[in-house]
Amino acid sequence: MPPAGRSRLVLLATARDQVQLAIWLQLLGEAGVAVSVRRRDPLGGLDVAPTPLYSWDLYVLDEEEGRAREALGLPGG
């Protein structure tokens, strides 16, 4: 747990391509959710579940995760 008054970023989802990324960014923007995007290293997934080359991880503040999941229609949160 982060210290009092400090938020942390949590992984919301991984966009599989630029189209999905653009749609999700639009939906999150309309919901007023700030998002941080990190492009995956094309060779970084060798020891984990495979993801397509050049996919993008979307991170949100932990307190906005529920709202972000709802905006994208994702389960959990």
mmCIF file of the N, C-alpha and C atoms, coordinates in Angstrom:
data_MODEL
# 
_entry.id   MODEL 
# 
loop_
_atom_site.group_PDB 
_atom_site.id 
_atom_site.type_symbol 
_atom_site.label_atom_id 
_atom_site.label_alt_id 
_atom_site.label_comp_id 
_atom_site.label_asym_id 
_atom_site.label_entity_id 
_atom_site.label_seq_id 
_atom_site.pdbx_PDB_ins_code 
_atom_site.Cartn_x 
_atom_site.Cartn_y 
_atom_site.Cartn_z 
_atom_site.occupancy 
_atom_site.B_iso_or_equiv 
_atom_site.pdbx_formal_charge 
_atom_site.auth_seq_id 
_atom_site.auth_comp_id 
_atom_site.auth_asym_id 
_atom_site.auth_atom_id 
_atom_site.pdbx_PDB_model_num 
ATOM 1   N N  . MET A 1 1  ? 0.847   -1.184  0.000   1.00 0.00 ? 1  MET A N  1 
ATOM 2   C CA . MET A 1 1  ? 0.000   0.000   0.000   1.00 0.00 ? 1  MET A CA 1 
ATOM 3   C C  . MET A 1 1  ? 0.885   1.238   0.000   1.00 0.00 ? 1  MET A C  1 
ATOM 4   N N  . PRO A 1 2  ? 0.578   2.203   -0.861  1.00 0.00 ? 2  PRO A N  1 
ATOM 5   C CA . PRO A 1 2  ? 1.395   3.422   -0.897  1.00 0.00 ? 2  PRO A CA 1 
ATOM 6   C C  . PRO A 1 2  ? 1.198   4.241   0.367   1.00 0.00 ? 2  PRO A C  1 
ATOM 7   N N  . PRO A 1 3  ? 2.164   5.077   0.710   1.00 0.00 ? 3  PRO A N  1 
ATOM 8   C CA . PRO A 1 3  ? 2.012   5.954   1.871   1.00 0.00 ? 3  PRO A CA 1 
ATOM 9   C C  . PRO A 1 3  ? 0.765   6.817   1.742   1.00 0.00 ? 3  PRO A C  1 
ATOM 10  N N  . ALA A 1 4  ? 0.242   7.261   2.882   1.00 0.00 ? 4  ALA A N  1 
ATOM 11  C CA . ALA A 1 4  ? -0.976  8.082   2.890   1.00 0.00 ? 4  ALA A CA 1 
ATOM 12  C C  . ALA A 1 4  ? -0.820  9.278   1.960   1.00 0.00 ? 4  ALA A C  1 
ATOM 13  N N  . GLY A 1 5  ? -1.867  9.530   1.175   1.00 0.00 ? 5  GLY A N  1 
ATOM 14  C CA . GLY A 1 5  ? -1.863  10.671  0.276   1.00 0.00 ? 5  GLY A CA 1 
ATOM 15  C C  . GLY A 1 5  ? -1.139  10.440  -1.035  1.00 0.00 ? 5  GLY A C  1 
ATOM 16  N N  . ARG A 1 6  ? -0.609  9.252   -1.239  1.00 0.00 ? 6  ARG A N  1 
ATOM 17  C CA . ARG A 1 6  ? 0.107   8.965   -2.491  1.00 0.00 ? 6  ARG A CA 1 
ATOM 18  C C  . ARG A 1 6  ? -0.637  7.876   -3.245  1.00 0.00 ? 6  ARG A C  1 
ATOM 19  N N  . SER A 1 7  ? -0.777  8.085   -4.527  1.00 0.00 ? 7  SER A N  1 
ATOM 20  C CA . SER A 1 7  ? -1.430  7.103   -5.388  1.00 0.00 ? 7  SER A CA 1 
ATOM 21  C C  . SER A 1 7  ? -0.383  6.261   -6.077  1.00 0.00 ? 7  SER A C  1 
ATOM 22  N N  . ARG A 1 8  ? -0.816  5.127   -6.585  1.00 0.00 ? 8  ARG A N  1 
ATOM 23  C CA . ARG A 1 8  ? 0.087   4.302   -7.378  1.00 0.00 ? 8  ARG A CA 1 
ATOM 24  C C  . ARG A 1 8  ? -0.610  3.955   -8.687  1.00 0.00 ? 8  ARG A C  1 
ATOM 25  N N  . LEU A 1 9  ? 0.193   3.674   -9.680  1.00 0.00 ? 9  LEU A N  1 
ATOM 26  C CA . LEU A 1 9  ? -0.343  3.266   -10.978 1.00 0.00 ? 9  LEU A CA 1 
ATOM 27  C C  . LEU A 1 9  ? -0.567  1.766   -10.972 1.00 0.00 ? 9  LEU A C  1 
ATOM 28  N N  . VAL A 1 10 ? -1.663  1.341   -11.574 1.00 0.00 ? 10 VAL A N  1 
ATOM 29  C CA . VAL A 1 10 ? -1.963  -0.081  -11.716 1.00 0.00 ? 10 VAL A CA 1 
ATOM 30  C C  . VAL A 1 10 ? -2.183  -0.372  -13.199 1.00 0.00 ? 10 VAL A C  1 
ATOM 31  N N  . LEU A 1 11 ? -1.804  -1.563  -13.602 1.00 0.00 ? 11 LEU A N  1 
ATOM 32  C CA . LEU A 1 11 ? -2.015  -1.983  -14.986 1.00 0.00 ? 11 LEU A CA 1 
ATOM 33  C C  . LEU A 1 11 ? -3.495  -2.224  -15.201 1.00 0.00 ? 11 LEU A C  1 
ATOM 34  N N  . LEU A 1 12 ? -4.067  -1.500  -16.132 1.00 0.00 ? 12 LEU A N  1 
ATOM 35  C CA . LEU A 1 12 ? -5.487  -1.634  -16.445 1.00 0.00 ? 12 LEU A CA 1 
ATOM 36  C C  . LEU A 1 12 ? -5.701  -2.707  -17.506 1.00 0.00 ? 12 LEU A C  1 
ATOM 37  N N  . ALA A 1 13 ? -4.970  -2.616  -18.599 1.00 0.00 ? 13 ALA A N  1 
ATOM 38  C CA . ALA A 1 13 ? -5.166  -3.535  -19.726 1.00 0.00 ? 13 ALA A CA 1 
ATOM 39  C C  . ALA A 1 13 ? -4.007  -3.382  -20.697 1.00 0.00 ? 13 ALA A C  1 
ATOM 40  N N  . THR A 1 14 ? -3.934  -4.315  -21.631 1.00 0.00 ? 14 THR A N  1 
ATOM 41  C CA . THR A 1 14 ? -2.940  -4.250  -22.694 1.00 0.00 ? 14 THR A CA 1 
ATOM 42  C C  . THR A 1 14 ? -3.659  -4.168  -24.032 1.00 0.00 ? 14 THR A C  1 
ATOM 43  N N  . ALA A 1 15 ? -3.442  -3.075  -24.747 1.00 0.00 ? 15 ALA A N  1 
ATOM 44  C CA . ALA A 1 15 ? -4.020  -2.902  -26.079 1.00 0.00 ? 15 ALA A CA 1 
ATOM 45  C C  . ALA A 1 15 ? -3.189  -3.706  -27.067 1.00 0.00 ? 15 ALA A C  1 
ATOM 46  N N  . ARG A 1 16 ? -3.846  -4.469  -27.899 1.00 0.00 ? 16 ARG A N  1 
ATOM 47  C CA . ARG A 1 16 ? -3.158  -5.372  -28.827 1.00 0.00 ? 16 ARG A CA 1 
ATOM 48  C C  . ARG A 1 16 ? -2.682  -4.698  -30.105 1.00 0.00 ? 16 ARG A C  1 
ATOM 49  N N  . ASP A 1 17 ? -3.225  -3.519  -30.411 1.00 0.00 ? 17 ASP A N  1 
ATOM 50  C CA . ASP A 1 17 ? -2.810  -2.805  -31.617 1.00 0.00 ? 17 ASP A CA 1 
ATOM 51  C C  . ASP A 1 17 ? -3.168  -1.332  -31.476 1.00 0.00 ? 17 ASP A C  1 
ATOM 52  N N  . GLN A 1 18 ? -2.778  -0.538  -32.456 1.00 0.00 ? 18 GLN A N  1 
ATOM 53  C CA . GLN A 1 18 ? -3.007  0.907   -32.390 1.00 0.00 ? 18 GLN A CA 1 
ATOM 54  C C  . GLN A 1 18 ? -4.476  1.280   -32.458 1.00 0.00 ? 18 GLN A C  1 
ATOM 55  N N  . VAL A 1 19 ? -5.273  0.490   -33.131 1.00 0.00 ? 19 VAL A N  1 
ATOM 56  C CA . VAL A 1 19 ? -6.704  0.781   -33.229 1.00 0.00 ? 19 VAL A CA 1 
ATOM 57  C C  . VAL A 1 19 ? -7.349  0.619   -31.859 1.00 0.00 ? 19 VAL A C  1 
ATOM 58  N N  . GLN A 1 20 ? -7.084  -0.499  -31.209 1.00 0.00 ? 20 GLN A N  1 
ATOM 59  C CA . GLN A 1 20 ? -7.635  -0.728  -29.878 1.00 0.00 ? 20 GLN A CA 1 
ATOM 60  C C  . GLN A 1 20 ? -7.135  0.350   -28.905 1.00 0.00 ? 20 GLN A C  1 
ATOM 61  N N  . LEU A 1 21 ? -5.866  0.703   -28.995 1.00 0.00 ? 21 LEU A N  1 
ATOM 62  C CA . LEU A 1 21 ? -5.303  1.745   -28.140 1.00 0.00 ? 21 LEU A CA 1 
ATOM 63  C C  . LEU A 1 21 ? -6.047  3.064   -28.339 1.00 0.00 ? 21 LEU A C  1 
ATOM 64  N N  . ALA A 1 22 ? -6.259  3.468   -29.574 1.00 0.00 ? 22 ALA A N  1 
ATOM 65  C CA . ALA A 1 22 ? -6.940  4.738   -29.867 1.00 0.00 ? 22 ALA A CA 1 
ATOM 66  C C  . ALA A 1 22 ? -8.365  4.739   -29.320 1.00 0.00 ? 22 ALA A C  1 
ATOM 67  N N  . ILE A 1 23 ? -9.070  3.641   -29.487 1.00 0.00 ? 23 ILE A N  1 
ATOM 68  C CA . ILE A 1 23 ? -10.447 3.545   -28.991 1.00 0.00 ? 23 ILE A CA 1 
ATOM 69  C C  . ILE A 1 23 ? -10.464 3.647   -27.475 1.00 0.00 ? 23 ILE A C  1 
ATOM 70  N N  . TRP A 1 24 ? -9.589  2.906   -26.814 1.00 0.00 ? 24 TRP A N  1 
ATOM 71  C CA . TRP A 1 24 ? -9.551  2.927   -25.354 1.00 0.00 ? 24 TRP A CA 1 
ATOM 72  C C  . TRP A 1 24 ? -9.159  4.300   -24.822 1.00 0.00 ? 24 TRP A C  1 
ATOM 73  N N  . LEU A 1 25 ? -8.202  4.945   -25.457 1.00 0.00 ? 25 LEU A N  1 
ATOM 74  C CA . LEU A 1 25 ? -7.804  6.278   -25.011 1.00 0.00 ? 25 LEU A CA 1 
ATOM 75  C C  . LEU A 1 25 ? -8.964  7.261   -25.160 1.00 0.00 ? 25 LEU A C  1 
ATOM 76  N N  . GLN A 1 26 ? -9.715  7.148   -26.230 1.00 0.00 ? 26 GLN A N  1 
ATOM 77  C CA . GLN A 1 26 ? -10.878 8.004   -26.435 1.00 0.00 ? 26 GLN A CA 1 
ATOM 78  C C  . GLN A 1 26 ? -11.920 7.773   -25.340 1.00 0.00 ? 26 GLN A C  1 
ATOM 79  N N  . LEU A 1 27 ? -12.225 6.512   -25.047 1.00 0.00 ? 27 LEU A N  1 
ATOM 80  C CA . LEU A 1 27 ? -13.222 6.191   -24.025 1.00 0.00 ? 27 LEU A CA 1 
ATOM 81  C C  . LEU A 1 27 ? -12.779 6.657   -22.637 1.00 0.00 ? 27 LEU A C  1 
ATOM 82  N N  . LEU A 1 28 ? -11.506 6.456   -22.322 1.00 0.00 ? 28 LEU A N  1 
ATOM 83  C CA . LEU A 1 28 ? -11.001 6.889   -21.020 1.00 0.00 ? 28 LEU A CA 1 
ATOM 84  C C  . LEU A 1 28 ? -10.997 8.410   -20.918 1.00 0.00 ? 28 LEU A C  1 
ATOM 85  N N  . GLY A 1 29 ? -10.658 9.085   -22.012 1.00 0.00 ? 29 GLY A N  1 
ATOM 86  C CA . GLY A 1 29 ? -10.696 10.543  -22.024 1.00 0.00 ? 29 GLY A CA 1 
ATOM 87  C C  . GLY A 1 29 ? -12.098 11.075  -21.799 1.00 0.00 ? 29 GLY A C  1 
ATOM 88  N N  . GLU A 1 30 ? -13.078 10.450  -22.447 1.00 0.00 ? 30 GLU A N  1 
ATOM 89  C CA . GLU A 1 30 ? -14.473 10.869  -22.280 1.00 0.00 ? 30 GLU A CA 1 
ATOM 90  C C  . GLU A 1 30 ? -14.955 10.641  -20.856 1.00 0.00 ? 30 GLU A C  1 
ATOM 91  N N  . ALA A 1 31 ? -14.407 9.612   -20.184 1.00 0.00 ? 31 ALA A N  1 
ATOM 92  C CA . ALA A 1 31 ? -14.777 9.316   -18.797 1.00 0.00 ? 31 ALA A CA 1 
ATOM 93  C C  . ALA A 1 31 ? -13.988 10.159  -17.802 1.00 0.00 ? 31 ALA A C  1 
ATOM 94  N N  . GLY A 1 32 ? -13.037 10.944  -18.300 1.00 0.00 ? 32 GLY A N  1 
ATOM 95  C CA . GLY A 1 32 ? -12.237 11.794  -17.429 1.00 0.00 ? 32 GLY A CA 1 
ATOM 96  C C  . GLY A 1 32 ? -11.183 11.045  -16.640 1.00 0.00 ? 32 GLY A C  1 
ATOM 97  N N  . VAL A 1 33 ? -10.749 9.908   -17.159 1.00 0.00 ? 33 VAL A N  1 
ATOM 98  C CA . VAL A 1 33 ? -9.739  9.096   -16.480 1.00 0.00 ? 33 VAL A CA 1 
ATOM 99  C C  . VAL A 1 33 ? -8.372  9.368   -17.099 1.00 0.00 ? 33 VAL A C  1 
ATOM 100 N N  . ALA A 1 34 ? -7.433  9.788   -16.269 1.00 0.00 ? 34 ALA A N  1 
ATOM 101 C CA . ALA A 1 34 ? -6.059  9.993   -16.739 1.00 0.00 ? 34 ALA A CA 1 
ATOM 102 C C  . ALA A 1 34 ? -5.406  8.634   -16.936 1.00 0.00 ? 34 ALA A C  1 
ATOM 103 N N  . VAL A 1 35 ? -4.651  8.504   -18.019 1.00 0.00 ? 35 VAL A N  1 
ATOM 104 C CA . VAL A 1 35 ? -4.037  7.218   -18.335 1.00 0.00 ? 35 VAL A CA 1 
ATOM 105 C C  . VAL A 1 35 ? -2.585  7.437   -18.754 1.00 0.00 ? 35 VAL A C  1 
ATOM 106 N N  . SER A 1 36 ? -1.758  6.476   -18.384 1.00 0.00 ? 36 SER A N  1 
ATOM 107 C CA . SER A 1 36 ? -0.365  6.463   -18.807 1.00 0.00 ? 36 SER A CA 1 
ATOM 108 C C  . SER A 1 36 ? -0.185  5.255   -19.710 1.00 0.00 ? 36 SER A C  1 
ATOM 109 N N  . VAL A 1 37 ? 0.483   5.446   -20.842 1.00 0.00 ? 37 VAL A N  1 
ATOM 110 C CA . VAL A 1 37 ? 0.654   4.372   -21.820 1.00 0.00 ? 37 VAL A CA 1 
ATOM 111 C C  . VAL A 1 37 ? 2.134   4.036   -21.938 1.00 0.00 ? 37 VAL A C  1 
ATOM 112 N N  . ARG A 1 38 ? 2.420   2.751   -21.907 1.00 0.00 ? 38 ARG A N  1 
ATOM 113 C CA . ARG A 1 38 ? 3.802   2.283   -22.064 1.00 0.00 ? 38 ARG A CA 1 
ATOM 114 C C  . ARG A 1 38 ? 3.830   1.242   -23.175 1.00 0.00 ? 38 ARG A C  1 
ATOM 115 N N  . ARG A 1 39 ? 4.644   1.506   -24.171 1.00 0.00 ? 39 ARG A N  1 
ATOM 116 C CA . ARG A 1 39 ? 4.787   0.560   -25.279 1.00 0.00 ? 39 ARG A CA 1 
ATOM 117 C C  . ARG A 1 39 ? 5.617   -0.621  -24.806 1.00 0.00 ? 39 ARG A C  1 
ATOM 118 N N  . ARG A 1 40 ? 5.144   -1.810  -25.107 1.00 0.00 ? 40 ARG A N  1 
ATOM 119 C CA . ARG A 1 40 ? 5.869   -3.014  -24.700 1.00 0.00 ? 40 ARG A CA 1 
ATOM 120 C C  . ARG A 1 40 ? 7.100   -3.215  -25.562 1.00 0.00 ? 40 ARG A C  1 
ATOM 121 N N  . ASP A 1 41 ? 8.133   -3.702  -24.940 1.00 0.00 ? 41 ASP A N  1 
ATOM 122 C CA . ASP A 1 41 ? 9.353   -4.075  -25.646 1.00 0.00 ? 41 ASP A CA 1 
ATOM 123 C C  . ASP A 1 41 ? 9.049   -5.331  -26.456 1.00 0.00 ? 41 ASP A C  1 
ATOM 124 N N  . PRO A 1 42 ? 9.315   -5.324  -27.751 1.00 0.00 ? 42 PRO A N  1 
ATOM 125 C CA . PRO A 1 42 ? 8.968   -6.490  -28.569 1.00 0.00 ? 42 PRO A CA 1 
ATOM 126 C C  . PRO A 1 42 ? 9.670   -7.766  -28.140 1.00 0.00 ? 42 PRO A C  1 
ATOM 127 N N  . LEU A 1 43 ? 10.760  -7.677  -27.417 1.00 0.00 ? 43 LEU A N  1 
ATOM 128 C CA . LEU A 1 43 ? 11.446  -8.876  -26.947 1.00 0.00 ? 43 LEU A CA 1 
ATOM 129 C C  . LEU A 1 43 ? 11.257  -9.102  -25.455 1.00 0.00 ? 43 LEU A C  1 
ATOM 130 N N  . GLY A 1 44 ? 10.509  -8.227  -24.793 1.00 0.00 ? 44 GLY A N  1 
ATOM 131 C CA . GLY A 1 44 ? 10.363  -8.296  -23.354 1.00 0.00 ? 44 GLY A CA 1 
ATOM 132 C C  . GLY A 1 44 ? 9.452   -9.394  -22.860 1.00 0.00 ? 44 GLY A C  1 
ATOM 133 N N  . GLY A 1 45 ? 8.633   -9.963  -23.710 1.00 0.00 ? 45 GLY A N  1 
ATOM 134 C CA . GLY A 1 45 ? 7.675   -10.967 -23.274 1.00 0.00 ? 45 GLY A CA 1 
ATOM 135 C C  . GLY A 1 45 ? 8.147   -12.395 -23.409 1.00 0.00 ? 45 GLY A C  1 
ATOM 136 N N  . LEU A 1 46 ? 9.426   -12.610 -23.519 1.00 0.00 ? 46 LEU A N  1 
ATOM 137 C CA . LEU A 1 46 ? 9.914   -13.962 -23.751 1.00 0.00 ? 46 LEU A CA 1 
ATOM 138 C C  . LEU A 1 46 ? 9.682   -14.899 -22.578 1.00 0.00 ? 46 LEU A C  1 
ATOM 139 N N  . ASP A 1 47 ? 9.604   -14.373 -21.366 1.00 0.00 ? 47 ASP A N  1 
ATOM 140 C CA . ASP A 1 47 ? 9.442   -15.248 -20.214 1.00 0.00 ? 47 ASP A CA 1 
ATOM 141 C C  . ASP A 1 47 ? 8.051   -15.156 -19.591 1.00 0.00 ? 47 ASP A C  1 
ATOM 142 N N  . VAL A 1 48 ? 7.092   -14.531 -20.278 1.00 0.00 ? 48 VAL A N  1 
ATOM 143 C CA . VAL A 1 48 ? 5.725   -14.411 -19.773 1.00 0.00 ? 48 VAL A CA 1 
ATOM 144 C C  . VAL A 1 48 ? 4.756   -14.794 -20.878 1.00 0.00 ? 48 VAL A C  1 
ATOM 145 N N  . ALA A 1 49 ? 3.469   -14.723 -20.554 1.00 0.00 ? 49 ALA A N  1 
ATOM 146 C CA . ALA A 1 49 ? 2.463   -15.043 -21.564 1.00 0.00 ? 49 ALA A CA 1 
ATOM 147 C C  . ALA A 1 49 ? 2.686   -14.167 -22.795 1.00 0.00 ? 49 ALA A C  1 
ATOM 148 N N  . PRO A 1 50 ? 2.636   -14.745 -23.981 1.00 0.00 ? 50 PRO A N  1 
ATOM 149 C CA . PRO A 1 50 ? 2.937   -13.977 -25.194 1.00 0.00 ? 50 PRO A CA 1 
ATOM 150 C C  . PRO A 1 50 ? 1.914   -12.884 -25.471 1.00 0.00 ? 50 PRO A C  1 
ATOM 151 N N  . THR A 1 51 ? 2.410   -11.762 -25.920 1.00 0.00 ? 51 THR A N  1 
ATOM 152 C CA . THR A 1 51 ? 1.565   -10.670 -26.400 1.00 0.00 ? 51 THR A CA 1 
ATOM 153 C C  . THR A 1 51 ? 2.111   -10.272 -27.760 1.00 0.00 ? 51 THR A C  1 
ATOM 154 N N  . PRO A 1 52 ? 1.264   -9.720  -28.602 1.00 0.00 ? 52 PRO A N  1 
ATOM 155 C CA . PRO A 1 52 ? 1.738   -9.312  -29.930 1.00 0.00 ? 52 PRO A CA 1 
ATOM 156 C C  . PRO A 1 52 ? 2.845   -8.260  -29.826 1.00 0.00 ? 52 PRO A C  1 
ATOM 157 N N  . LEU A 1 53 ? 3.703   -8.248  -30.812 1.00 0.00 ? 53 LEU A N  1 
ATOM 158 C CA . LEU A 1 53 ? 4.730   -7.221  -30.858 1.00 0.00 ? 53 LEU A CA 1 
ATOM 159 C C  . LEU A 1 53 ? 4.080   -5.850  -30.881 1.00 0.00 ? 53 LEU A C  1 
ATOM 160 N N  . TYR A 1 54 ? 4.717   -4.925  -30.207 1.00 0.00 ? 54 TYR A N  1 
ATOM 161 C CA . TYR A 1 54 ? 4.278   -3.538  -30.204 1.00 0.00 ? 54 TYR A CA 1 
ATOM 162 C C  . TYR A 1 54 ? 2.868   -3.350  -29.661 1.00 0.00 ? 54 TYR A C  1 
ATOM 163 N N  . SER A 1 55 ? 2.555   -4.043  -28.584 1.00 0.00 ? 55 SER A N  1 
ATOM 164 C CA . SER A 1 55 ? 1.310   -3.784  -27.877 1.00 0.00 ? 55 SER A CA 1 
ATOM 165 C C  . SER A 1 55 ? 1.584   -2.707  -26.817 1.00 0.00 ? 55 SER A C  1 
ATOM 166 N N  . TRP A 1 56 ? 0.545   -2.182  -26.216 1.00 0.00 ? 56 TRP A N  1 
ATOM 167 C CA . TRP A 1 56 ? 0.682   -1.076  -25.271 1.00 0.00 ? 56 TRP A CA 1 
ATOM 168 C C  . TRP A 1 56 ? -0.015  -1.406  -23.962 1.00 0.00 ? 56 TRP A C  1 
ATOM 169 N N  . ASP A 1 57 ? 0.664   -1.151  -22.840 1.00 0.00 ? 57 ASP A N  1 
ATOM 170 C CA . ASP A 1 57 ? 0.077   -1.295  -21.510 1.00 0.00 ? 57 ASP A CA 1 
ATOM 171 C C  . ASP A 1 57 ? -0.508  0.042   -21.098 1.00 0.00 ? 57 ASP A C  1 
ATOM 172 N N  . LEU A 1 58 ? -1.723  0.002   -20.567 1.00 0.00 ? 58 LEU A N  1 
ATOM 173 C CA . LEU A 1 58 ? -2.383  1.203   -20.075 1.00 0.00 ? 58 LEU A CA 1 
ATOM 174 C C  . LEU A 1 58 ? -2.428  1.145   -18.554 1.00 0.00 ? 58 LEU A C  1 
ATOM 175 N N  . TYR A 1 59 ? -1.949  2.205   -17.923 1.00 0.00 ? 59 TYR A N  1 
ATOM 176 C CA . TYR A 1 59 ? -1.923  2.304   -16.466 1.00 0.00 ? 59 TYR A CA 1 
ATOM 177 C C  . TYR A 1 59 ? -2.806  3.466   -16.032 1.00 0.00 ? 59 TYR A C  1 
ATOM 178 N N  . VAL A 1 60 ? -3.496  3.254   -14.903 1.00 0.00 ? 60 VAL A N  1 
ATOM 179 C CA . VAL A 1 60 ? -4.324  4.307   -14.307 1.00 0.00 ? 60 VAL A CA 1 
ATOM 180 C C  . VAL A 1 60 ? -4.016  4.359   -12.819 1.00 0.00 ? 60 VAL A C  1 
ATOM 181 N N  . LEU A 1 61 ? -4.408  5.457   -12.184 1.00 0.00 ? 61 LEU A N  1 
ATOM 182 C CA . LEU A 1 61 ? -4.266  5.557   -10.733 1.00 0.00 ? 61 LEU A CA 1 
ATOM 183 C C  . LEU A 1 61 ? -5.164  4.512   -10.072 1.00 0.00 ? 61 LEU A C  1 
ATOM 184 N N  . ASP A 1 62 ? -4.677  3.936   -8.982  1.00 0.00 ? 62 ASP A N  1 
ATOM 185 C CA . ASP A 1 62 ? -5.433  2.860   -8.342  1.00 0.00 ? 62 ASP A CA 1 
ATOM 186 C C  . ASP A 1 62 ? -6.849  3.277   -7.957  1.00 0.00 ? 62 ASP A C  1 
ATOM 187 N N  . GLU A 1 63 ? -7.040  4.529   -7.542  1.00 0.00 ? 63 GLU A N  1 
ATOM 188 C CA . GLU A 1 63 ? -8.386  4.957   -7.148  1.00 0.00 ? 63 GLU A CA 1 
ATOM 189 C C  . GLU A 1 63 ? -9.311  5.174   -8.342  1.00 0.00 ? 63 GLU A C  1 
ATOM 190 N N  . GLU A 1 64 ? -8.783  5.198   -9.559  1.00 0.00 ? 64 GLU A N  1 
ATOM 191 C CA . GLU A 1 64 ? -9.610  5.366   -10.754 1.00 0.00 ? 64 GLU A CA 1 
ATOM 192 C C  . GLU A 1 64 ? -9.805  4.057   -11.524 1.00 0.00 ? 64 GLU A C  1 
ATOM 193 N N  . GLU A 1 65 ? -9.250  2.974   -11.012 1.00 0.00 ? 65 GLU A N  1 
ATOM 194 C CA . GLU A 1 65 ? -9.310  1.708   -11.736 1.00 0.00 ? 65 GLU A CA 1 
ATOM 195 C C  . GLU A 1 65 ? -10.745 1.247   -11.990 1.00 0.00 ? 65 GLU A C  1 
ATOM 196 N N  . GLY A 1 66 ? -11.606 1.326   -10.991 1.00 0.00 ? 66 GLY A N  1 
ATOM 197 C CA . GLY A 1 66 ? -12.989 0.888   -11.170 1.00 0.00 ? 66 GLY A CA 1 
ATOM 198 C C  . GLY A 1 66 ? -13.708 1.661   -12.251 1.00 0.00 ? 66 GLY A C  1 
ATOM 199 N N  . ARG A 1 67 ? -13.548 2.976   -12.225 1.00 0.00 ? 67 ARG A N  1 
ATOM 200 C CA . ARG A 1 67 ? -14.184 3.831   -13.236 1.00 0.00 ? 67 ARG A CA 1 
ATOM 201 C C  . ARG A 1 67 ? -13.609 3.554   -14.617 1.00 0.00 ? 67 ARG A C  1 
ATOM 202 N N  . ALA A 1 68 ? -12.301 3.310   -14.689 1.00 0.00 ? 68 ALA A N  1 
ATOM 203 C CA . ALA A 1 68 ? -11.647 3.028   -15.968 1.00 0.00 ? 68 ALA A CA 1 
ATOM 204 C C  . ALA A 1 68 ? -12.138 1.691   -16.532 1.00 0.00 ? 68 ALA A C  1 
ATOM 205 N N  . ARG A 1 69 ? -12.242 0.685   -15.666 1.00 0.00 ? 69 ARG A N  1 
ATOM 206 C CA . ARG A 1 69 ? -12.739 -0.625  -16.123 1.00 0.00 ? 69 ARG A CA 1 
ATOM 207 C C  . ARG A 1 69 ? -14.177 -0.506  -16.639 1.00 0.00 ? 69 ARG A C  1 
ATOM 208 N N  . GLU A 1 70 ? -14.978 0.268   -15.944 1.00 0.00 ? 70 GLU A N  1 
ATOM 209 C CA . GLU A 1 70 ? -16.350 0.467   -16.374 1.00 0.00 ? 70 GLU A CA 1 
ATOM 210 C C  . GLU A 1 70 ? -16.404 1.165   -17.737 1.00 0.00 ? 70 GLU A C  1 
ATOM 211 N N  . ALA A 1 71 ? -15.553 2.165   -17.944 1.00 0.00 ? 71 ALA A N  1 
ATOM 212 C CA . ALA A 1 71 ? -15.530 2.899   -19.214 1.00 0.00 ? 71 ALA A CA 1 
ATOM 213 C C  . ALA A 1 71 ? -15.165 1.988   -20.372 1.00 0.00 ? 71 ALA A C  1 
ATOM 214 N N  . LEU A 1 72 ? -14.286 1.008   -20.126 1.00 0.00 ? 72 LEU A N  1 
ATOM 215 C CA . LEU A 1 72 ? -13.859 0.103   -21.186 1.00 0.00 ? 72 LEU A CA 1 
ATOM 216 C C  . LEU A 1 72 ? -14.667 -1.185  -21.245 1.00 0.00 ? 72 LEU A C  1 
ATOM 217 N N  . GLY A 1 73 ? -15.569 -1.378  -20.282 1.00 0.00 ? 73 GLY A N  1 
ATOM 218 C CA . GLY A 1 73 ? -16.364 -2.602  -20.246 1.00 0.00 ? 73 GLY A CA 1 
ATOM 219 C C  . GLY A 1 73 ? -15.563 -3.816  -19.832 1.00 0.00 ? 73 GLY A C  1 
ATOM 220 N N  . LEU A 1 74 ? -14.534 -3.574  -18.995 1.00 0.00 ? 74 LEU A N  1 
ATOM 221 C CA . LEU A 1 74 ? -13.676 -4.667  -18.527 1.00 0.00 ? 74 LEU A CA 1 
ATOM 222 C C  . LEU A 1 74 ? -14.181 -5.202  -17.199 1.00 0.00 ? 74 LEU A C  1 
ATOM 223 N N  . PRO A 1 75 ? -14.044 -6.498  -16.954 1.00 0.00 ? 75 PRO A N  1 
ATOM 224 C CA . PRO A 1 75 ? -14.454 -7.061  -15.670 1.00 0.00 ? 75 PRO A CA 1 
ATOM 225 C C  . PRO A 1 75 ? -13.501 -6.675  -14.550 1.00 0.00 ? 75 PRO A C  1 
ATOM 226 N N  . GLY A 1 76 ? -13.942 -6.860  -13.327 1.00 0.00 ? 76 GLY A N  1 
ATOM 227 C CA . GLY A 1 76 ? -13.085 -6.637  -12.156 1.00 0.00 ? 76 GLY A CA 1 
ATOM 228 C C  . GLY A 1 76 ? -13.060 -5.204  -11.722 1.00 0.00 ? 76 GLY A C  1 
ATOM 229 N N  . GLY A 1 77 ? -12.058 -4.917  -10.892 1.00 0.00 ? 77 GLY A N  1 
ATOM 230 C CA . GLY A 1 77 ? -11.905 -3.560  -10.408 1.00 0.00 ? 77 GLY A CA 1 
ATOM 231 C C  . GLY A 1 77 ? -12.566 -3.388  -9.099  1.00 0.00 ? 77 GLY A C  1 
# 
